[in-house]
Amino acid sequence: MNDIAGHAFQAKSNPVLPPKKSTVTVRIEPDGRTVTLDGRAAWMMRELVKVGKRGVTTLELPTGVRVSHYILLLRKAGFTISSPREAHGGPFPSTHSRYKLETSVTILEDLSAAA
């Protein structure tokens, strides 16, 4: 492709940097072991710590979030998360899980990605 003067057109592009992942570092109580989580696992840990003993369901989180996968990542990292089933009504009554962080943790560092 040529510009108006007939010179070869050079595409100008800006290097695209990968998005910054959010990171959270937690201390597991009482043994003091620290674990650093990235991305959606870090986000899910923040959510679980924020809601505390009440727990959280997929109905209370943004639509399209793969909650069960993030819970799996946290369980693989060594956290105990219970998921008792509870009923819900509405036009399509059924049951859903309420995820509760059973491992006592303290957030040491929270590096949320800037949006």
N, C-alpha and C positions, 0 to 999 in steps of 0.2 A: 504494500500500500504506500502511495506517495502523497506528500503534502502538496499544496498549491504550486510551489516552485519546482516540483518534480523530484525533490529529495526523498530518499527512503524515510518512511515514518518510523520513528523509534517510540515504542510504547513506554510510558513512564509509569512505573509501579512503585508503590511503597511496600517495604517488607512487612509482611503480616506476622505479628508476634502471636504466639499461642496465648490463649486466655490464661490469666493468673488463677491458679487454684486456691481456694481458701484452705487454711490449715488450722487445726486445733490440736493442742497438746494437753493431755489430761493425766493426772496422777490417780492411780487406782488405790483406794484406801482399803485396808490399813497397811498393805505391804509396801507402798511407796513406788511401785513400778510405774514408769511413764510410758505413754503410748502417743504417737503422733499420727493423726488421721488427716487425709487430704480429700478435697472435692466434696462429693455428695455424702460420703461417710462422715466427714467433719460436720457438714450441715445437719445431718440426722442426729449426730451426738448433741449438737447445740439444742436442737428441738427437744430431745429427750430430757436433757438437763433442765431446760426452761420449764417444761410442764411438770417435772418432778414425779411424785408418787401417783398422780392422777393418770399419767400415761397419755398416749396420743393414738388416734385412729386415722385411717386414710381419709375419712370423711372430713377431718379437721385440717388437712394439709392441702396445698395447691393441687388442682387436678393434673393428672398426668405424671405425678412423681412416683417413681418405682420404689415405694416404701419397703416392700418385702425384700428387694435386692439389697438396699442399704442396711436393713436389719441383718441380713445374712453376712454382709461385709463386717459389721460390728461384732457379730457372734464369732466369726472366724478370727477376729483380732483378739478374742478372749473375753468379751463382755457378756454378762448374763442378762438376757432380755426376755421377760415373760411375755406371752401373747395370749391371754385368756380371751375366749370368744364371748361376744355379747350380742344380743338381738337388737335390731333396729326396725322401725316401722316404715311408713311411707308407701308410695305406689308399688314398690318392689321389696316387701319385707323379707329379711333374711338375717344372717349373722355376719359379724366382722370381728377382726382382732383389735385389741387395744394393747399397744406395745408399751411396756414399762421397763425402764432401766433398773435392774436389780443390783448391779454392781455400783458401789459407792465410788464416785469420782469427784475430783476437784479440777476445774479448768485452770491450767497454769498459763497458757498462752493461746490467744484467739486472734488469728490473722485472717480476717474475713476479706475476701477479694472485693476490690472497689468495683461497683457496677458502672 
